Amino acid sequence: MPLTVYDAEAIEERSEGQIFTLRPVKHRSPPQHKMYWQILKRTVEATGKWATPSHLHDDLKMLLGYHKATLNLLTGEVYYRADSIAYQKMDQEEFNKYLDAAMGKLAEVLGHDPMELLNE
């Protein structure tokens, strides 16, 4: 089924029997994404343990296994790069899993539910 009028018109322009390749559209919750970054910002402000929310974000991804090993072909050294949580890289279901794990890890480090920081 077409999602928009534009999609319907594009389908109508095609000849009968046209074959299409489908790809799922990844939907994410912008308010949930914003909440995540607010929690990181407030955690950094409350603890001073990280220089920026982005540093905390990278630490969480690395601690939770959201990274890939990469081989430097010049030196032979293996290093790790944090995965992206960008909308194009992680769908809502994947982000929910990541968010639950990240909030669990923060709760462990902080000694309390990080969601409480939103009420301060």
Sequence and secondary structure as in RCSB ss.txt:
>XXXX:A:sequence
MPLTVYDAEAIEERSEGQIFTLRPVKHRSPPQHKMYWQILKRTVEATGKWATPSHLHDDLKMLLGYHKATLNLLT
GEVYYRADSIAYQKMDQEEFNKYLDAAMGKLAEVLGHDPMELLNE
>XXXX:A:secstr
  SSHHHHHHHHTS TT            HHHHHHHHHHHHHHHHHH  SSSHHHHHHHHHHHTT EEEEE TTT
  EEEEE    TTTS HHHHHHHHHHHHHHHHHHHSS GGGGGG 
